[in-house]
Amino acid sequence: MQQAQEIALARVPGRIVHVDMELEHGVLVYEVFILTSENRLFEVEVLAKSGRILKIEEEDGED
């Protein structure tokens, strides 16, 4: 989990506010939520096994 957080922060600088682990299509994925200095919230999905980033998306706050 620590490594997934470091990988996510390298791509989206900011402060981690939450981390989830989910099973997506049979694969473990870390969902790292990062709040940037501009007060924008991003979700970075990192493959648990390889550390590869699957997706980076900005959350709109209307969930």
Secondary structure, DSSP 4 states (H G I P E B T S, - for coil): -HHHHHHHHHHS-SEEEEEEEEEETTEEEEEEEEE-TTS-EEEEEEETTT--EEEEEE--S--
